[in-house]
């Protein structure tokens, strides 16, 4: 009997994905629980596993976009696994590679597949790389994401140079122009979905941005004064993001309409505070969600942020980590951005942009002083939020940052 393998629902507002990598091929016998393929969405990549054992028949190629509920393969559970033939004579068992053995190899030596992290293994599979031929720069010679990404780029350039000696390249291959002035590269599935999502946000919402600036002196002073005791008590550093999350919650309480969204002809008012925090990774931007931010202390917020950053780097974020947010904070300041207009994260109605802290001359009373200043930007859906409400929200954030005593400090 042929069992259909369908694309499962992987989160709200996600209607399609891309089959980026088949881990099993047509004709392979698969066991229940085996990973069949990786599904890339605009939020995260998800590994789809087999529900029953049988022989796989893949119906769509790698790189094809598929809709939720679409049949992409069948599994014939009436067939048994192939019988294992007994060797004529016993061969010595292959040497097992232990963690210690891997560590004994010098830096730059090849790394076995068993030593690859999930994030590195995913890139190796998608780019069809040979890990044994890549020099590792990580601890004990292990491959890092930077190593395999560099190898993938070099492979693309090398393939382009040799293109003239090969038959015509397929649309999915990297191609270099004959004069070598440019290389045409297929965007990754995640990057294509991010691009579509950003265009959709601008086409379906009336996005407007309002700006302000805040003096970071008080927060910097409080953070420096409390850092040692905070780390000793909680085992995590006190950063700026927890202050901005708390300030955002206070602003959302003061201006509730910013914490809502438009759905068809209705406006949905959210009465909870799940704040998305944008995290840039080598494979694209993701926005994990800090749940119930209003009920968490500074230490819990910092732990959540640190955990999400680690998961994002290692490619371990799950779809439930990325869905259901009511408002988003994006910090371009970590990359040196002085000012920007962030794009909404649909279906949310608002996003706060943080920027680089710059010493600037400002008027303090009758004097001009040099203060550490940060520009703030609030992009919002003007269909749901009026300018007065947007400005009021941003001023509330500014007031809470410039006077942290207005926040529910618990350290």
Secondary structure, 3 states (H helix, E strand, C coil): CEEEEECCCCCCCCCEEEEEEECCCCCCEECCCCEEEEEECCCCEEEEECCCCEEEEECCCCCCEEECCCEEEEEECCCCCCCCCCCCCCCCCCCCCCHHHHHHCCCCCCCCHHHCCHHHHHHHHHHCCCHHHCCCCCHHHCCCHHHHHHHHHHHHHHHHHCHHHCCCCCCCCCEECCCCCCEECCCCHHHHHHHHHHHHHHHHCCEEEEEEEEECHHHHHHHHHHHHHHHHHHCCCCCCHHHHHHHHHHHHHHCHHHHEEEECCEEEECCCCCEEEEEEECCEEEEEEECCHHHCCHHHHHHHHHHHHHHHHHCCCCHHHHCCCCEEEEEHHHHCCCCCCCCCCCCCCEEEEECCCEEEEEEECCEEEEEEEEEEEEEEECCCCCHHHHHHHHHHHHHHHHCHHHCCCCC
